[in-house]
């Protein structure tokens, strides 16, 4: 009996232990959750620090520069450090927890510098094209920071090498060119770009990379920003210009950090006294349409010369197109005969490529009546004057392209009618035009346009509002009274 009882007890114990083991096993399965991947668009690959699914590798929604920076569904971007070579990375789109891995499509290719738009990044590695479901990675040629842009509506990817710089009226290169920041040591998690001993004037500026403003994904319709504005401590892609209030010598730093993004600092390290230029200059006298002022230059606003746009490289340069009568005197002066008040002998250098300027009772005069471009250059503690036959050109969409000084886009000067007239517009599009002179750094530094029959000058401001033109129209300009017509 004892043996049977013992056997029953042992059997029961075995069954109980087995049941507990089964329960424990079931409980363990129930408390181990499945691996879940958050929906989104990821960058992931052995050539980056993102070797697995990581929130730091999530591409973020970005705005469409071509649509006034409005939100665009399916447009994503990520700045990421990538090792050069075969490892690279893939783009992975996760939907409902299910990942689809993408690599370069058949048309994904490097973009030659000559094939890029003038406002796209220059002289750096740049790829663009389609993508397809594939584990083949996107690769880059060398270690560096890259901007990855994806548009799922268009099915296009762009990858561009990033070299940060600063540009604007407050910067040494003005709006005509970036001041490059030096790249620090390559690191998959953090890279800095920095430049010391930079003179910053009072004025506006932005950060942009690789001398570009945008990446074009679909002509005029979809573009991604390659610049930051907003505020120095709150950068915004494609944001408004940042303002620098304190003139000085600065150390400028832009830092990218994985999971943090791009930040910037300006640290003042020294003082700087910029050269003093007049706020305005005027051309007056019997030789021009404005005559001798009763009180002083400035009482007739039409006699104002125009500031060259662009900031530091163009500061101190003034220009004016007007009719000058031979043998009659004229002067260039600040408002109300302030300093500088320039007669013939007050000029250090007359442009050898211009017309001969003579002394007329202390004033300037020329020998042949006609339309002229007068340029005053006060840079480098010197006074230079150029009086030369005017050259006005059209440029941009309505004139068939963005090359400057194209002979077919040169306007015709009529010295008798005192007008300057464009060729018929070769295309429909926005009109842009400018006065050309060797002392003025770039075409847009002397830009102007016609609004409601009035010529308005860019001066030292930013881009002017667009003016639409229709193929076949002709622009007639009367600079003496700053009027114009587009017919």
Secondary structure, DSSP 8 states (H G I E B T S, - for coil): -HHHHHHHHHHHHHHHHHHHHHHHHHHHHHHS------SEEEEE-TTSS--S--GGGB-EEEEEGGGTTEEEEEEEEEEEEE-SSS--BEEEEEETTEEEEEEE-TT-EE--GGGS-TTS--SS-EEEEEEEE-S--B--SSSEEEEEEEETTTTEEEEEE--EEEESTTSTTGGGS-EE-EE----SSEEEEEEEEEEE-SEEEEEEETT-SEEEEETTTEEEE-EEEEETTEEEET---EEE-S-EEEEEEEEEETTTEEEEEEEEEE--------S-EEEEBTTSTTB--SS-TTSSGGGB-EE-SSSGGGTTEEEEEEEE-TT--BEEEEGGG-S-EE-GGG-SEE-TTS---EEETTEEE-SS-EEEEEEEE-GGG--EEEEE---EEEEBGGGTBS-SS-GGGB-EEETTTTEEE----SSSEE-EEEE--TTSSSGGGGEEEEETTEEEE-TTS------EE-TT--EEEETTTTEEEE-
